[in-house]
Amino acid sequence: MPRHTAYDPPMARLERYILRQCFGVMIFVTAALSAAIWLAQSLRLIDLIVNRGLSIEVFLYLAALILPRFLDIVLPIGAFIAVLFTFNRLITESELVVMRSAGLSHLSLARPVMMLAGIAFVILMSLSVYFLPASNRAFKDLQFEIRNRLVSSLVQEGTFTTISDKITIYVRSRNDRGEVTGLLIHDSRNPQRQVTIVAERGAFVDSPTGSRIVMRNGNRQQFDTETHKLSLLSFDSYTLDLGTLHDAPVVRFREAQERFLDELFFPPPDAKGSLRLGFLVEGHQRILVPLSAFSLALIPLACLLPGELNRRGQLKRVLFAIALAFLFELVDLGVSDIATRSAAAIPLMYVATLLPLCLGFAILMQRGIKTGLRRPTLAIRPAH
């Protein structure tokens, strides 16, 4: 319990105590879950270093860019776990009984929880407004740059690698100097004259205009779909320019996750039909995720505070709160999926997100009136 300080109202002191406890647990849970998910996702990026030759700086930059995605998911869950854990501990250690005996109502106990949810809301809203689209945009741009300019980093041994929807490359092996052997390339950038190139060995070269492949001892086969003729050219040395695949990131079409809120609610003219609806749903989802922190934080209070307090634990109520939160997330995902097919379901997204918040406050207010007529009791059962 917090220590008494001069000129410090007891109610405010108790609320700050609850807020500190919840905030500490929320930071710990959010950091732990984010680190676990970030580490699991970063293992995919390690392949860029081990097998594709990218630098450690590029890996760390890519790994940092994917972090806001996980915070956007984990932080509301962290707020839920923090409130559930903190209030269950307060009940188990009889601290909540003392607080209620001191005059704290259910709504007074909910005030620090709403402050905690408000902190989470501010963080999540900053992610939705700027950091999330900015990080997704930078990640996609760098990924696009690697795919189009650093072709050598994408090609793996013994695998058919599709550089784009127009070029497929296969290499049998690669040595320490970056040279490859057993090279096969299928180039369909010209659909009427598709080209297949086979070479004994080769090397990838990055130039200011784009990537090139310099090949030795092979042949070039070109099939003309109009004349149905196959031409064969043997060569000692041949260079294939991949620079025509490169486009500047600014002309690349950006997905909904890369757009800022103004672009989502006011889509560009070329976004029509299902694409326009997807932009709108993503925009509303950016607002609803921060609001969900309030609903998830209030679910544990609505399950734990009403009724008698049992210092031996509230296992059934804890499990019930977890089940409600899981159901809430399922309904939210289901309604969002429906909204991507029909704009009429967008208001249901707000109903699904805010309904637990409204019901939670209604339960706390109703129970608070009833318990206000009598002193709170602690149910102590004899140990067997």
C-alpha positions in Angstrom: 0.0 0.0 0.0 1.2 3.5 -0.7 2.8 5.6 2.2 1.0 8.6 3.5 2.4 12.0 2.6 1.4 15.4 3.8 -1.3 17.3 1.9 -2.0 14.2 -0.2 -5.7 13.3 -0.4 -6.1 9.6 0.4 -8.3 9.0 -2.6 -5.9 10.5 -5.0 -3.0 8.6 -3.4 -4.8 5.3 -3.8 -5.7 6.0 -7.4 -2.1 6.9 -8.2 -1.0 3.6 -6.5 -3.3 1.6 -8.7 -2.2 3.5 -11.8 1.5 2.8 -11.0 0.9 -0.9 -10.5 -1.1 -1.2 -13.7 1.3 0.9 -15.8 4.3 -1.1 -14.7 2.7 -4.4 -15.6 1.4 -3.0 -18.9 4.9 -1.9 -19.9 6.4 -5.2 -18.9 3.8 -7.3 -20.7 3.9 -5.1 -23.8 7.7 -5.2 -24.0 7.8 -9.0 -23.4 5.2 -9.8 -26.0 6.6 -7.4 -28.5 10.1 -8.7 -28.1 8.9 -12.3 -28.6 6.9 -11.5 -31.7 9.7 -9.2 -33.0 12.3 -11.9 -32.5 10.2 -14.5 -34.3 9.6 -12.2 -37.2 13.2 -11.0 -37.4 14.3 -14.6 -38.0 12.9 -14.2 -41.5 15.1 -11.2 -42.1 18.2 -13.0 -40.9 18.0 -14.9 -44.2 18.8 -11.7 -46.0 22.2 -11.7 -44.2 23.1 -15.3 -44.2 22.0 -16.3 -47.7 21.5 -13.1 -49.6 24.4 -11.0 -48.6 22.8 -7.9 -47.1 24.6 -5.9 -44.4 23.8 -6.0 -40.7 22.8 -2.3 -40.9 20.0 -3.1 -43.4 18.8 -6.0 -41.2 18.6 -3.8 -38.1 16.8 -1.1 -40.1 14.3 -3.5 -41.5 13.8 -5.1 -38.0 13.1 -1.7 -36.5 10.6 -0.8 -39.2 8.4 -3.8 -38.3 8.2 -3.0 -34.6 5.2 -0.6 -34.8 3.1 -3.3 -36.3 3.4 -5.4 -33.2 2.9 -2.5 -30.7 -0.3 -1.7 -32.4 -1.6 -5.3 -31.7 0.2 -6.0 -28.3 -0.4 -2.7 -26.4 -4.3 -3.2 -26.0 -3.6 -6.7 -24.8 -1.0 -5.5 -22.5 -3.5 -3.0 -20.9 -6.0 -5.9 -20.4 -3.4 -8.2 -18.8 -2.1 -5.4 -16.6 -5.6 -4.5 -15.2 -6.5 -8.2 -14.8 -3.3 -9.1 -13.0 -3.2 -6.0 -10.8 -6.8 -6.2 -9.5 -6.6 -9.9 -8.9 -3.5 -9.3 -6.8 -5.2 -6.5 -4.9 -8.1 -8.8 -4.1 -5.8 -11.7 -3.1 -3.7 -9.5 -0.8 -6.9 -7.8 0.7 -5.7 -4.4 -0.5 -8.9 -3.9 -2.4 -11.0 -4.5 0.7 -9.2 -1.7 2.5 -9.6 0.6 -0.5 -13.4 0.0 -0.6 -13.6 0.4 3.1 -11.9 3.8 2.8 -14.7 4.9 0.5 -13.5 4.1 -3.0 -16.5 3.2 -5.2 -16.3 1.0 -8.3 -16.2 4.2 -10.5 -13.3 5.6 -8.4 -11.4 2.3 -8.8 -12.1 2.5 -12.6 -10.6 6.0 -12.8 -6.9 5.0 -12.7 -7.8 2.2 -15.2 -9.2 4.7 -17.6 -6.1 6.8 -17.1 -4.0 3.8 -18.1 -6.2 3.2 -21.1 -5.9 6.9 -22.0 -2.1 6.5 -22.0 -2.4 3.5 -24.3 -4.8 5.4 -26.5 -2.4 8.3 -27.0 0.4 5.9 -27.9 -1.8 3.8 -30.2 -3.2 7.0 -31.9 0.3 8.3 -32.6 1.0 4.9 -34.2 -2.1 5.0 -36.3 -1.7 8.6 -37.4 2.0 8.6 -38.3 4.4 5.9 -37.1 2.5 2.8 -38.5 2.0 4.1 -42.0 5.5 5.7 -42.1 7.2 2.5 -41.0 5.2 0.3 -43.4 6.0 2.7 -46.2 9.7 2.8 -45.5 9.7 -1.0 -45.2 8.0 -1.6 -48.5 10.1 1.0 -50.2 13.3 -0.7 -49.0 12.0 -4.1 -49.9 11.1 -2.8 -53.3 14.5 -1.4 -53.7 16.2 -4.6 -52.7 14.0 -6.6 -55.1 14.6 -4.4 -58.0 18.2 -3.2 -57.6 19.9 -5.7 -55.4 18.8 -8.8 -57.4 21.8 -10.8 -56.4 20.7 -10.7 -52.8 17.4 -12.3 -53.6 18.6 -15.3 -55.6 19.1 -18.5 -53.6 20.9 -21.6 -54.6 18.8 -24.5 -56.0 15.6 -22.4 -56.0 13.6 -20.8 -58.8 13.5 -17.1 -57.7 10.9 -14.9 -59.2 12.4 -11.4 -59.3 9.2 -9.9 -60.6 6.2 -11.3 -62.5 8.4 -11.2 -65.6 11.8 -12.7 -64.7 12.6 -16.0 -63.0 16.2 -17.0 -62.2 17.7 -20.3 -61.1 21.3 -20.9 -60.0 22.8 -24.2 -59.0 25.5 -22.9 -56.6 27.3 -19.8 -55.5 30.9 -19.3 -54.3 32.3 -16.9 -51.7 33.2 -14.3 -54.4 29.5 -14.1 -55.5 29.9 -16.0 -58.7 27.2 -18.5 -59.6 27.2 -21.7 -61.7 24.4 -23.5 -63.5 22.5 -20.3 -64.4 19.0 -20.4 -66.0 16.9 -17.3 -66.7 13.4 -17.0 -68.1 12.6 -13.5 -69.3 9.0 -12.7 -70.3 9.2 -8.9 -70.2 8.2 -9.1 -73.9 5.3 -11.5 -73.9 5.5 -12.0 -77.7 9.2 -12.8 -77.6 10.0 -14.7 -74.4 13.6 -15.5 -73.8 15.3 -18.4 -71.9 19.0 -18.2 -71.2 21.2 -21.0 -70.0 24.9 -20.4 -68.9 27.6 -22.4 -67.2 28.6 -19.5 -64.9 27.9 -15.8 -64.3 28.0 -12.9 -61.8 25.6 -10.2 -60.7 26.7 -6.6 -61.0 25.0 -3.6 -59.5 25.3 -0.4 -61.5 23.7 3.1 -61.1 21.1 2.2 -63.7 20.2 -1.1 -62.1 21.3 -4.7 -61.8 23.0 -6.7 -64.5 23.9 -10.4 -65.0 27.1 -11.1 -66.8 27.1 -14.7 -68.1 29.8 -17.0 -69.6 29.5 -20.0 -72.0 25.8 -20.4 -72.7 23.0 -20.0 -75.1 20.0 -17.7 -75.6 16.7 -19.1 -76.8 13.9 -16.8 -78.0 10.5 -18.0 -79.0 8.3 -15.7 -81.2 4.6 -16.4 -80.5 3.6 -14.6 -83.7 5.8 -16.6 -86.2 6.1 -19.7 -83.9 9.8 -19.8 -84.5 12.6 -20.5 -82.1 15.9 -18.8 -82.5 19.1 -20.0 -80.7 22.2 -17.9 -80.0 25.3 -19.4 -78.4 27.6 -17.0 -76.7 30.9 -16.8 -74.8 29.9 -13.7 -72.9 26.4 -12.2 -72.5 25.0 -9.4 -70.3 21.4 -9.1 -69.3 20.2 -5.7 -68.1 17.6 -5.9 -65.4 17.4 -2.1 -64.9 14.2 -1.8 -66.8 12.5 -3.5 -63.9 13.5 -0.7 -61.6 11.0 2.0 -60.8 11.4 4.8 -58.2 9.5 4.1 -55.0 7.4 7.3 -55.4 5.6 5.8 -58.4 4.9 2.5 -56.7 1.3 2.0 -55.7 1.0 2.1 -52.0 -1.2 -0.3 -50.1 -3.7 0.7 -47.4 -1.2 -0.1 -44.6 1.2 2.5 -46.1 -1.4 5.3 -46.3 -1.9 8.1 -43.8 -5.4 8.8 -42.4 -6.2 11.6 -44.9 -5.4 9.3 -47.8 -7.5 6.5 -46.4 -10.6 8.6 -45.8 -10.2 10.5 -49.0 -8.8 7.8 -51.4 -7.1 8.8 -54.7 -9.3 8.8 -57.8 -7.7 5.5 -59.1 -8.9 3.7 -55.9 -12.4 2.4 -56.8 -14.7 -0.4 -55.8 -13.3 -2.9 -53.3 -9.9 -1.0 -53.2 -11.7 2.1 -52.1 -13.7 0.2 -49.5 -10.5 -1.4 -48.2 -9.0 2.0 -47.7 -12.1 3.2 -45.7 -12.1 0.1 -43.5 -8.4 0.5 -42.8 -9.0 4.2 -41.9 -11.8 3.3 -39.4 -9.7 0.4 -38.0 -6.9 2.9 -37.3 -9.3 4.8 -35.0 -10.9 1.8 -33.4 -7.7 0.1 -32.4 -6.8 2.9 -29.9 -10.4 2.9 -28.7 -10.2 -0.8 -28.0 -7.7 -0.1 -25.2 -10.6 1.4 -23.1 -12.9 -1.6 -23.7 -10.2 -4.2 -23.0 -9.1 -2.4 -19.9 -12.6 -2.3 -18.5 -13.5 -5.9 -19.0 -11.4 -7.2 -16.0 -13.0 -4.6 -13.7 -16.6 -5.6 -14.7 -15.7 -9.2 -14.0 -13.7 -8.9 -10.8 -15.2 -6.0 -8.8 -18.9 -6.9 -8.5 -19.8 -9.4 -5.8 -17.9 -10.6 -2.8 -14.1 -10.5 -2.7 -12.4 -13.8 -2.1 -8.8 -13.6 -0.9 -8.2 -17.2 -2.0 -8.4 -16.0 -5.6 -10.9 -15.2 -8.3 -9.9 -18.0 -10.8 -13.4 -18.3 -12.3 -13.8 -14.6 -12.8 -10.3 -14.3 -14.2 -11.0 -17.1 -16.7 -14.4 -15.4 -17.5 -12.6 -12.1 -18.2 -10.1 -13.8 -20.5 -13.0 -15.6 -22.4 -14.8 -12.3 -22.8 -11.8 -10.5 -24.1 -11.1 -13.4 -26.6 -14.8 -13.3 -27.7 -14.5 -9.5 -28.1 -11.5 -9.9 -30.4 -13.2 -12.6 -32.4 -16.3 -10.4 -32.9 -14.2 -7.5 -33.8 -12.3 -9.5 -36.5 -15.5 -10.9 -37.9 -17.2 -7.5 -38.2 -14.1 -6.1 -39.8 -14.0 -8.9 -42.3 -17.7 -8.2 -43.2 -17.0 -4.5 -43.5 -14.4 -5.2 -46.2 -17.2 -6.6 -48.4 -20.0 -4.2 -47.4 -19.7 -0.5 -46.3 -22.9 -0.9 -44.4 -21.1 -2.9 -41.8 -18.6 -0.1 -40.9 -20.9 1.3 -38.1 -21.0 -2.3 -36.6 -17.2 -2.0 -36.2 -17.8 0.9 -33.7 -20.6 -1.0 -32.0 -18.4 -4.1 -31.6 -15.5 -2.0 -30.2 -17.4 0.2 -27.8 -20.0 -2.2 -26.6 -17.8 -3.8 -23.9 -16.9 -0.3 -22.7 -20.6 0.7 -22.3 -21.6 -2.6 -20.7 -18.7 -2.5 -18.3 -19.6 1.0 -17.1 -23.2 -0.1 -16.7 -22.2 -3.1 -14.6 -19.9 -1.0 -12.4 -22.5 1.7 -11.9 -25.3 -0.8 -11.1 -23.1 -2.8 -8.7 -21.7 0.3 -7.2 -25.1 1.5 -6.2 -25.9 -1.8 -4.6 -22.6 -2.2 -2.7 -22.8 1.4 -1.6 -25.7 0.5 0.6 -23.6 -1.9 2.6 -20.0 -2.2 3.7 -17.9 -4.5 1.5 -17.2 -7.9 2.9 -14.3 -10.3 2.4 -15.3 -13.9 2.0 -12.9 -16.0 4.0 -13.3 -19.7 3.6 -11.6 -22.2 5.9 -8.6 -24.0 4.4 -9.1 -27.7 4.0 
